[in-house]
Amino acid sequence: MKRLVFAVGVMALGAAALTPARADFAVIRFKDGHCQAWMDSKMGPWSPGSKYLAVGLKNWDAAQMRGKWAMKHHRCKGWW
C-alpha cells in the first residue's frame, strides 16, 4: 500500500511539472495612443482609457513582435 501511495505521489508531481506555464504577456494601448508590452496581463494598467491590443502572448519577444505589428499597421502612435 505504501508503494502505491508513493507511486501516485510521484505521478502527481510529474504531471504538475509537465503542465505548461500560463502565457501572461500583453500589448496595451494607453489613452494617448502609445503602446507598451506588459508583463502581467491579469494586473493591467490602472490608467483610464487603456486597452489591451493582445493578451495571452507566450513570452516577452512575442509581445515585442506584436507591438511592432501594431506600429506597422498604425494601431499605435509610439512604442515605449
N, C-alpha and C positions, 0 to 999 in steps of 0.2 A: 504494500500500500504506500509506503514511503517513497518507493521508486516511481510509482505512478504520479504522486503529487509533485515530486521533483521534476519529472519529465514534462508534466503540464505547465509547471512554472517556467521551465526553460523555454518551452514553445511559446508561452505568452510573452516573455521578454524578447524572444526573437521576432515575433510578429510586430511588437511595438517598435523595435529597431528598424524594421523594414518599411514601415509606413512612411510615405513621402512627407516632407515638411510642407506646410501650407505656404503658398506664394503670397507674399504680403507687401508688394511694391505697387505704387500707383503713379500716375501723372495727373497733376492738379493744375487747373487754370484758375488764377486768382481774379478778383474783381477788376483789376487794372489791365487784364489781358495777358500778363506774363504767366509762364508755366514753370513748373518745377517737379522734379522727381521726388516722390515722398516714400519714406521707408516703411511706415506703419499705416496701412490703409484703414485699419479699424479706428485709429486715433487721427482722423483727418484734421485739416487746418480749421481753426476756430474762427477765422475771419469770415464775416458775412459776404455772400456773393461768390464764394469759391465753389468750383465744380470739379468733379472727377472726369477726366478725359479717358482714362484707362485704369482698371482695377484688376488685381489678381495676377500681376506680372511675376514671372518666375524669379528674376534677380534684378540687381541694380542696372546691369548692362541692358537688359530688355527694356527697363523704364527709360533709360537714356535714348535708346533707339526709337522708342515710341514718341519721345519728346522731339527728336529730330524729324520724325514723320509729321508730327503736328505743326512744327515750324514750317516745313516744306509746303504743307497744304493750308497754310495761313489760319490755323486754329489758334495760334498763339502770337502775341506781339514780340515777345522775347523769351529767352530761356535763362533761368538762374541756375 
